[in-house]
Amino acid sequence: ILSYDEHSRAAILGLKHADRLELVPGFARWLGRSGRSLLERCDLVVPVPLHRGRLWQRRYNQAAELARRLARDWNLACEPLALTRSRATPSQGVMTSAKARRRNVQRAFRVPDSARIAGRRVLLLDDVVTTGATAEACARALKRAGAKEVHVLALARVVKASQMPI
């Protein structure tokens, strides 16, 4: 919904790294407005998970906080533990290419209990999408677990200068 740029970066990083949880309600409203057509088609919200080591450092998963609020606002189920990051990966922010990002998250996600996912229309929620590698890896794991559909909604997206309107 937002371009991840000099205008949005401070707020998003504040949510992600600086305990700025007061931003969640407003961000969730924006996600709800921009993702209305997806939300109307889904019955379950699943956040992109953090590895337990990173979760321990941050104390919360910003995507899970957004997912909980969005699900509550839209009267949808939320399963923050339905998808797990089964191995620690370096931050995608340090990857130099889309290919490296895809390789970094390949087989990094799993669904511990497919009964939570099977036959469901899942909205996968993330904070920032850069190349889509993480969302793709998560969606593959959810589909392998039997998700009927997987849709992706993110708070912000990195847009290259060549993709910006004039």
C-alpha positions as CSV (number, residue, x, y, z in Angstrom):
1,I,0.0,0.0,0.0
2,L,3.0,2.3,0.7
3,S,6.1,2.7,-1.4
4,Y,9.0,1.8,0.9
5,D,11.0,5.0,0.5
6,E,12.3,8.1,2.4
7,H,8.7,9.0,3.4
8,S,7.6,5.7,4.9
9,R,10.9,4.1,6.0
10,A,11.1,5.7,9.5
11,A,7.6,4.7,10.5
12,I,8.0,1.1,9.2
13,L,11.4,0.7,10.8
14,G,10.0,2.1,14.0
15,L,7.4,-0.6,14.0
16,K,9.9,-3.3,13.1
17,H,12.8,-2.4,15.4
18,A,11.8,0.4,17.9
19,D,8.6,-0.9,19.6
20,R,6.4,1.6,17.8
21,L,3.3,-0.7,18.3
22,E,1.0,2.4,18.5
23,L,1.4,2.4,14.7
24,V,-0.4,-0.9,14.3
25,P,-4.0,0.3,14.3
26,G,-3.5,2.9,11.7
27,F,-1.4,0.6,9.5
28,A,-4.1,-2.1,9.8
29,R,-6.8,0.4,8.7
30,W,-4.6,1.2,5.6
31,L,-4.1,-2.5,4.9
32,G,-7.8,-3.1,5.2
33,R,-8.7,-0.3,2.8
34,S,-6.1,-1.2,0.2
35,G,-6.6,-5.0,0.6
36,R,-10.4,-5.0,0.8
37,S,-10.9,-7.3,-2.3
38,L,-8.4,-9.8,-0.9
39,L,-9.8,-9.7,2.6
40,E,-13.3,-10.4,1.3
41,R,-12.0,-13.6,-0.4
42,C,-10.0,-15.0,2.5
43,D,-10.9,-16.7,5.8
44,L,-7.6,-16.8,7.5
45,V,-4.7,-14.3,8.0
46,V,-1.2,-15.7,8.5
47,P,1.8,-13.4,9.1
48,V,5.2,-14.0,7.6
49,P,7.1,-15.6,10.6
50,L,10.4,-14.6,12.2
51,H,12.9,-17.2,13.2
52,R,12.8,-17.8,16.9
53,G,16.2,-16.2,17.4
54,R,15.2,-13.0,15.7
55,L,11.8,-13.1,17.5
56,W,13.7,-13.4,20.8
57,Q,15.8,-10.3,19.9
58,R,12.9,-8.1,18.8
59,R,10.4,-9.5,21.3
60,Y,7.5,-9.4,18.8
61,N,6.8,-10.1,15.1
62,Q,5.7,-6.9,13.5
63,A,3.8,-8.8,10.7
64,A,2.0,-10.8,13.4
65,E,0.9,-7.7,15.2
66,L,-0.5,-6.3,12.0
67,A,-2.1,-9.6,11.1
68,R,-3.9,-9.8,14.5
69,R,-5.3,-6.3,14.3
70,L,-6.3,-6.7,10.6
71,A,-8.0,-10.1,11.3
72,R,-9.8,-8.6,14.3
73,D,-11.0,-5.6,12.3
74,W,-12.3,-7.9,9.5
75,N,-13.6,-10.6,11.7
76,L,-11.3,-13.2,10.3
77,A,-9.3,-16.0,11.9
78,C,-5.6,-15.3,12.5
79,E,-3.1,-18.1,12.9
80,P,0.3,-16.5,13.8
81,L,1.9,-19.9,14.4
82,A,0.5,-21.7,11.4
83,L,3.6,-21.0,9.4
84,T,7.1,-21.2,11.0
85,R,10.6,-20.2,9.8
86,S,12.4,-23.5,10.3
87,R,15.9,-22.2,9.9
88,A,17.6,-18.9,10.6
89,T,18.4,-16.9,7.5
90,P,20.5,-13.8,7.0
91,S,18.3,-10.7,6.7
92,Q,17.0,-10.2,3.2
93,G,18.1,-6.6,3.5
94,V,21.7,-7.7,3.1
95,M,21.1,-9.8,-0.1
96,T,22.4,-8.1,-3.2
97,S,20.1,-9.7,-5.8
98,A,16.6,-11.2,-6.3
99,K,18.3,-14.6,-7.0
100,A,20.3,-14.4,-3.7
101,R,17.1,-13.5,-1.8
102,R,15.2,-16.5,-3.3
103,R,18.1,-18.8,-2.5
104,N,18.3,-17.4,1.1
105,V,14.6,-18.3,1.9
106,Q,14.3,-21.5,-0.1
107,R,12.8,-24.2,2.1
108,A,13.1,-21.9,5.1
109,F,9.3,-22.1,5.9
110,R,7.1,-24.9,7.0
111,V,3.6,-25.5,8.3
112,P,3.8,-27.6,11.5
113,D,0.1,-28.6,11.4
114,S,-1.5,-28.7,7.9
115,A,-4.9,-29.1,9.5
116,R,-4.8,-25.4,10.3
117,I,-4.3,-24.5,6.6
118,A,-5.9,-27.3,4.5
119,G,-8.8,-26.0,2.4
120,R,-8.4,-22.5,3.7
121,R,-8.2,-19.2,1.7
122,V,-5.1,-17.6,3.3
123,L,-4.1,-14.0,3.3
124,L,-0.3,-13.9,3.9
125,L,0.7,-10.7,5.6
126,D,4.1,-9.1,5.6
127,D,5.5,-5.6,6.4
128,V,7.7,-5.0,3.4
129,V,8.0,-6.8,0.0
130,T,11.2,-6.2,-1.9
131,T,11.5,-8.9,-4.6
132,G,8.7,-11.2,-3.3
133,A,11.1,-14.0,-2.5
134,T,10.0,-14.4,1.1
135,A,6.3,-14.2,0.1
136,E,6.8,-16.8,-2.6
137,A,8.6,-19.2,-0.3
138,C,5.9,-18.8,2.3
139,A,3.1,-19.2,-0.2
140,R,4.8,-22.4,-1.5
141,A,4.8,-23.9,2.1
142,L,1.2,-22.9,2.6
143,K,0.1,-24.5,-0.7
144,R,2.1,-27.7,0.1
145,A,0.1,-27.8,3.3
146,G,-3.2,-27.7,1.4
147,A,-4.2,-24.1,1.3
148,K,-6.9,-23.6,-1.2
149,E,-5.7,-20.1,-2.1
150,V,-2.9,-17.9,-0.9
151,H,-3.0,-14.1,-1.4
152,V,-0.3,-11.7,-0.3
153,L,-0.8,-8.3,1.3
154,A,2.1,-6.1,2.5
155,L,2.2,-2.7,4.2
156,A,4.9,-1.5,1.8
157,R,6.7,-2.4,-1.3
158,V,10.1,-1.4,-2.5
159,V,9.7,0.3,-5.9
160,K,12.7,0.8,-8.1
161,A,13.2,4.3,-9.6
162,S,12.6,2.8,-13.1
163,Q,9.1,1.6,-12.0
164,M,8.1,5.0,-10.6
165,P,5.6,7.1,-12.5
166,I,6.9,10.3,-14.1
